[in-house]
Amino acid sequence: MLVDDTNYNQNALFTSVQIKDDQQSIEMTKYLIDVGKCDPKKLDSLNQSCLFYVARDGINELAKLFIKHGCKANQVDSYG
């Protein structure tokens, strides 16, 4: 649900984690998971999850949220 095949096969969560205000990003991400039923384990066309992006950007609270919802911390992407 809420997947954009034209944008690297990403769902709406990939957009919500890019919100610059961390609190707004967290609230929107929780909403999309709980109400929008977006899959937090979804991998994009590079085989990267939202966890990859929030860990890269140092957003610890979102990283914990994605791990809680089943994202693999050791997911290997297309680059190995």
Secondary structure, DSSP 8 states (H G I E B T S, - for coil): --EETTTTTEEHHHHHTT-SSHHHHHHHHHHHHHTS---TT---TTS--HHHHHHHTT-HHHHHHHHHTT--TT---TT-
